[in-house]
Amino acid sequence: HEHRSHQSNDVSRKIATNKLAFHISHSCWRLMGTSAQEEDIDFTVQEANERYSGQLQIKRVNPDQWGVFAHRPYTKGSIVISSNLATDTNNEPNPKATSCSHAIQTNFNEHILMDLPAQFLNHSCDPNIGVAVKLNEGQSYDFVALRDIQEGEEVRFDYETTEYEVGAFEDCMCGAGSCRGTIKGFKYNRDVILEKYGGKNIAAYLME
């Protein structure tokens, strides 16, 4: 983020908490809150941080929320995250997550659940990463740098470049100078999204 104020940032984080996850199940991360479940998420985050050591780091942005941060500089156009499908309790890919507020949309009829760290990416109306137009070989999204990114920056993308409609929350207070004020989905902000991204870094199905 480039924040308007600490107050708007705090509100933004509370709103975005609707997409947070503290416990993994066969279909979705869920906000649960027990110490044992928090230990589960801490362990899973640690595993992801080890896999992405020197590249990305998941860490708390406040006591209740996670974010993804660059652990090294990235140049514009480079791949920052190449995500995979999250796995279920049997360690099998679990592509469909239509009822999960933490999922990401890949076509008009399907959402997927990405693995960490991609699953913990937060929203910005002025993001520093964007989705690659086409899904990768693992049928998940790659995220590319929209500008040069410095070490320590939180990496975030625009949810309206993948979501046709957003139901988990509506108000946006991401803190960007160009904040649109709402996160409703491509269906409602199509013209704004197309103008901002020029038809690039928008999920392919939305451009059909």
C-alpha positions in Angstrom: 0.0 0.0 0.0 0.6 3.6 -0.3 -1.6 4.7 2.6 -3.7 7.8 3.0 -3.4 7.5 6.8 -2.8 5.0 9.5 -6.5 5.1 10.3 -7.6 4.2 6.8 -5.0 1.4 6.8 -6.4 -0.1 10.0 -10.0 0.0 8.5 -8.7 -1.6 5.3 -7.1 -4.4 7.3 -10.3 -5.1 9.2 -12.3 -5.3 6.0 -9.7 -7.5 4.3 -9.7 -9.8 7.3 -12.9 -11.3 5.8 -10.5 -13.1 3.4 -8.1 -14.2 6.0 -7.4 -17.8 6.9 -6.3 -19.4 10.2 -7.1 -23.1 9.6 -6.8 -25.3 6.6 -9.5 -27.8 5.7 -10.3 -29.8 2.5 -11.9 -26.8 0.9 -10.8 -23.5 2.4 -9.0 -21.6 5.1 -11.3 -20.6 7.9 -11.1 -18.0 10.7 -11.3 -20.2 13.8 -9.2 -18.6 16.5 -8.1 -21.4 18.9 -4.5 -21.6 20.0 -4.1 -25.1 18.4 -5.4 -23.8 15.0 -3.2 -20.7 15.2 -0.3 -23.0 15.7 -1.4 -24.9 12.5 -1.4 -21.7 10.4 1.9 -20.5 11.9 3.5 -23.8 11.0 2.1 -23.7 7.4 3.3 -20.1 7.0 6.7 -21.1 8.2 6.8 -23.9 5.6 5.9 -21.5 2.8 8.5 -19.0 4.0 11.1 -21.7 3.9 10.1 -22.6 0.3 10.3 -18.9 -0.8 13.3 -18.0 1.3 15.1 -15.0 -0.2 12.1 -14.3 -2.5 9.0 -13.6 -0.5 7.9 -13.6 3.1 4.5 -14.0 4.7 4.2 -12.1 7.9 1.5 -10.4 10.0 0.5 -6.9 9.0 -1.5 -6.6 12.3 -2.4 -9.2 15.0 -5.3 -10.5 12.9 -4.0 -10.4 9.3 -1.3 -11.8 7.1 0.4 -10.2 4.1 3.0 -11.1 1.5 6.2 -9.1 1.3 9.1 -9.0 -1.2 12.3 -10.4 0.3 14.4 -9.1 -2.6 13.9 -6.5 -5.3 11.8 -7.4 -8.4 12.0 -5.6 -11.7 9.0 -4.6 -13.7 7.7 -7.6 -15.8 9.3 -10.3 -13.7 7.3 -13.1 -12.2 6.9 -12.5 -8.4 4.8 -15.5 -7.5 4.0 -18.6 -9.5 1.2 -20.2 -7.5 -0.1 -23.8 -7.4 -3.4 -25.2 -6.4 -3.8 -25.7 -2.7 -3.8 -29.3 -1.6 -6.5 -31.0 0.6 -6.0 -33.0 3.7 -4.8 -36.0 1.6 -2.2 -33.7 -0.1 -4.1 -33.8 -3.4 -4.7 -30.7 -5.5 -8.0 -29.1 -4.5 -8.9 -26.9 -7.5 -12.5 -26.0 -6.7 -13.5 -23.7 -3.9 -16.7 -22.0 -5.1 -18.0 -21.2 -1.6 -14.7 -20.0 -0.2 -14.2 -16.2 0.3 -10.5 -16.8 0.1 -10.6 -18.3 -3.4 -9.8 -16.7 -6.7 -11.9 -16.9 -9.9 -10.6 -18.5 -13.0 -13.8 -18.6 -15.2 -17.4 -17.6 -14.8 -18.2 -20.9 -13.2 -15.2 -21.8 -11.1 -13.0 -20.5 -8.3 -9.7 -22.1 -7.2 -7.8 -22.1 -3.9 -4.2 -21.1 -4.4 -1.4 -22.3 -2.2 0.7 -20.0 0.1 1.9 -17.4 -0.3 -0.4 -16.4 -3.1 -3.5 -17.2 -1.0 -2.6 -14.4 1.4 -2.2 -11.7 -1.2 -4.1 -8.5 -0.2 -5.9 -6.1 -2.5 -4.9 -2.7 -3.7 -6.5 -0.4 -6.2 -3.0 0.7 -7.2 -1.2 -2.7 -7.0 2.5 -3.5 -7.6 1.7 -7.0 -9.0 -0.9 -8.3 -11.5 -2.1 -11.6 -12.7 -0.7 -13.1 -15.9 -3.5 -13.3 -18.4 -3.4 -17.0 -18.8 -3.3 -19.7 -16.1 0.0 -21.4 -15.6 0.7 -25.1 -16.2 -0.7 -25.9 -12.7 -4.0 -24.3 -13.7 -3.3 -21.5 -11.2 -2.2 -17.9 -11.5 1.2 -16.3 -11.9 1.7 -12.8 -10.6 4.0 -10.3 -12.4 5.6 -7.1 -11.2 3.7 -4.1 -12.6 6.6 -1.8 -11.6 9.9 -2.2 -9.9 9.4 -3.5 -6.4 11.8 -2.9 -3.5 12.7 -5.4 -0.8 10.3 -5.1 2.1 7.3 -3.9 0.1 4.0 -5.7 0.5 3.0 -7.2 -2.8 -0.7 -6.8 -3.6 -2.9 -7.2 -6.7 -6.3 -5.8 -7.8 -9.1 -8.2 -6.9 -11.3 -6.8 -9.6 -8.9 -8.1 -12.3 -9.9 -11.7 -11.5 -13.3 -11.5 -9.8 -16.4 -10.9 -11.9 -18.4 -10.2 -8.7 -17.1 -9.8 -5.2 -19.4 -10.9 -2.4 -17.1 -11.1 0.7 -17.0 -7.4 1.2 -17.7 -4.2 -0.8 -16.1 -1.1 0.8 -12.4 -0.6 -0.1 -10.1 1.5 2.0 -6.8 0.2 0.6 -5.2 3.6 1.1 -4.1 4.1 -2.5 -4.5 7.6 -3.9 -6.6 6.1 -6.6 -8.7 4.0 -4.3 -12.1 3.3 -6.1 -13.9 3.2 -2.7 -15.6 -0.2 -3.5 -14.6 -3.7 -4.5 -17.6 -5.0 -6.4 -15.9 -6.9 -9.2 -15.1 -6.5 -12.9 -18.9 -6.6 -13.8 -19.4 -3.3 -12.1 -16.0 -1.6 -12.7 -15.2 -2.9 -16.2 -14.5 0.4 -17.8 -12.3 1.6 -15.0 -10.3 -1.7 -14.9 -9.9 -1.8 -18.7 -8.7 1.8 -18.7 -6.2 1.2 -15.9 -4.7 -2.0 -17.2 -5.2 -1.6 -20.9 -6.5 -5.1 -21.3 -3.4 -6.5 -19.7 -3.0 -8.3 -16.3 -6.7 -9.1 -16.3 -7.9 -12.7 -16.1 -8.5 -14.1 -19.6 -12.1 -15.2 -19.0 -13.0 -11.6 -18.3 -11.7 -10.5 -21.6 -13.7 -13.0 -23.7 
